Each structure stands twice: as structure tokens, then as C-alpha cells.
Amino acid sequence: VPVRVDGDPRHGPGLAAAAELAGLLGASLRLLSAIPTPATLPGRSATLDRFLPASSRRVLEVAEEERRDYLGRLAGRWRQGGIKVDAEVRRGDVAGVIADAAEAAIASLVVLATHGRAGTRAFWSDSTAAKVQAQTSRPLLLVPVTQDDAR
């Protein structure tokens, strides 16, 4: 069961659901986090990269280091609870990385937190879940985010 992990505390219910499912079914978890490359940065971040490329690259490197540490702590905690888990950080387009990893692992299920946007709202909000769904044949479990920002 691949699980996207982006460090956003609002996405915790997705992590909890994945861990509970893995524990109940005796399945293994793959925690996956995708950090963009300068070429795959979205929106405002891409603009920052154009004007401050060295700073932008350093921000991405720090994000990758922090995400590796976070995934390591999370995986360690779940291993202590008896769940088989591994963790990986990849660079690239977030949705593409998730879809590629799911296909390569022949994943039984991909767990993603979602803000519940659909249609044009999903398009304009750059919905990762919608993009992953379009790029993989693997089943998705979309876990709603309980608190959303005012976007």
C-alpha cells in the first residue's frame, strides 16, 4: 500500500487510515514523498525559481532532507507497532512520481488525503489526487482532510 506523505498535518487522517489498514490486513506500507525538481515546481514556486534559482534549489534540498528525516521517524514508529513499512523520497512531478511508484510496485491500494475538490475546482487547485487518478490504474483510497485552508 503506497501512501503519499507530504508532511502536512492536515493529511494525518490519510496516514492513520493507511496504517490501520496495513495492520488489519497484514499488508506492508510504502511511505512515499515526492519533492519537485526545479523543472516541476508549480505556480509561485516556479516563479521564485526563475528569479532566485540557487535559493530555490537549496529550499528543495532542505525539503528533501527534512522529508527523509520525517519519513524515517514515522516508519520507525510504525515498525515498532508491528507494521511492515519502508520509506522513500523521490524527486519530480508529485503526481507522476506517485503514479509511477504505484505502477512499479503493482500496488494493491494507493492512499491519498484529499481536500474534496472536484471538477474545475480540482483543476484550478492543482489537485494531486485527480492527477494521480488520471495517471494510474491502481485503486485509490481518498481520505478527506478534516480542516481545509480558505483557498
N, C-alpha and C positions, 0 to 999 in steps of 0.2 A: 504494500500500500504506500505509494509515494504521497508525501504530504508537503505542500509548499509552506515554507517558513520564511516570513519576511521581517520578523521582529516587532511587528505592530501588535501591541497588547490587545487591541480590539479583535484580533483574529484568534485569540486564545480558545474560543469555543471550537474552532476547527481542529486545533491541536488536541484538545481534550477528547473530541469525538473520535479522532483517528487512534489515539492511544487506547481508548476504551474498546473500540472495535478490534484492534490488534490483540488486546488482552483476552477478550472473549473468544476470539476465533483462533488464537494461537498463531496469528499471522505476523510477519515481520514488517517493520516500518522502514521506509527510506525517507529521511528528512532532507528536503531539497530546497536550497535557496539560490536564487538567481540574482546576480549583481550585473547591471548593464555594463556594456563597454561604452567608450565614448561614441561609437557609431550607432549604438542602440538606445541612447538616452532619449527619454520622452520630453516633450514640451519645453518648459522653462529651463530644465537641466541641460538640454541641448543648446539653448541659447547661451547659458553660462559657459559651456564647453567651448563655444566659438570665441568668446572674449577672454576667457581665462583657462586655456587648455591644460596647463600644468597643474593649476589648482584643482580643476575638475578631475583629472586623473588621480591626484592624491586623495581626494574625497572618496573616489571609488575604491582605491586601495584600502583605505581605512575602513570603509564599509565592509569590504570583503573580510578583513581581519576580524572585525567585531562580530560579523555573522558566523565565522568559523568558531569563535570562542563560544558564542551563544548556542550554536547547534551542538557543540561538544558537551556543554553543561546539560542541555536538555536531553541529549541521548544518554548521557551517564545516569541521569536521574531515572529515566525510563528503564534502562538496563537493570538498575537496582530493583525495580519493580517487576522484573521478570519478562520484560518485553524485548524481543529481538529487534534491534534498531541499528541502523547506520546513518551517517550524515554526510552530506556533500554540498559544497558551494561551487557553482558554475558561473561563468561569465557569458553574457549575451542577452538577447531579447528574452525577457522574462517568460512570456507565454510560449515562445519557441523552445526554450530550454526545458520547461515543464513537459510540454508535449513530446519532445524528443526523448526525454528520460523515461516517460511513461511507456512509450512505444518500445524503446530498447529493453526495458525491464519486463515487458509483457505484463504490465501492472493489472492486478485484479480490480483496483479501485484507485482513483486519484481524489484526494480530499483537498478542497479549497474553501477558504472563507469567502463569502460574497456579501456585497452591500445591497444586493437585491435589485440592481438596476437592470432594466430590460429595454429592448428596442433602441430608440435614438438616445435615451439617457445612458445606456450601456456604451453606445458608440462614442458619445461625446465625453464620457467619463474615462474612456480608455480602459474598459473592463477587461481585466486579465482572464476572468472565468470565461467570458464569451470568446475570447481569442483562443484559449486552450481548447474549449469545446470544438471550435472550428478546425483545430489542427490535430486532433487525436481521435482515435476510435475507441479509446479506453473509457470505461464508465467513470463518471464524476459524481462525487458526493459534495454538494454545495451546502455549506453550513452558514446560516445567516449571521452577520455581525450584529451584535445587540445594540451597540452605540455607534452612531454614524456622525461624522462631522457635518457641517452645514453646507457642503458643496452643492 
